[in-house]
Amino acid sequence: MNRTRIALVSFAFVLVMAFAAAASATPSVGTFEINAGYAKSSLEVAPAPNDKMGGSLTFGAGYFRSIAPKTSWGLEASYDALGSTDWNTGTAPATTKFSIIRFTPELRMNFGAGVGPSFFAQAGGGLYSVKAKIESTDTAFAGDNTSSKFGFNAGAGVGFPVGPKTKLNIQGNYHSVSTEGKSTNYMGLRAGIALGL
């Protein structure tokens, strides 16, 4: 992970933590969440047909604050590794890797009863820092490129109470990021802990 990516992840994490700390200084019904899971894209990233990335780890954190009985808004930050694929330039083997650092405001709607498992839908949009890296001994192809793009996501999940102020959340989100040519689209499946503040 290069210095730019480390700085972006650190900045996003500190910003989310500072926002959560400031919000918890006054009475609220907010939650701080940490999660991890798997991200997979169908984007073809090599010249040969059907050369898609294998998917990889995603992890992140967020803070949500209630704005109505069944509605909350918040901020999320995550690192989404989309995996890699191996291919051949014609003269040498190559590997393409994709990763995304995401920082997005989110809106969440809760459904069902106030006790027991709760279902929710979520959507948001914001900054997606996309990095594509090609590793090869063929210098005509090798290199990396990082660019900041606008993207959006939408998904749904379910929360299971595991304590007085703690829930286990499981959710899936579809992400679409505006890039040159065709958009980078991927699915993220995550599980995490939501802690009431």
DAWODA-V181622 format. One line per field, one symbol per residue. ss: DSSP state (@ for helix, = for strand, . for the rest). A space follows every 10 residues. Layout:
ss->???
//
This chain:
ss->..@@@@@@@@ @@@@@@@@@@ @@@@...... ========== =..=...... .=...===== ========.. ========== ========.. ..======== ========== =......=== ========== ======.... ..======== ========== ===..===== =======... ...======= ======.
//
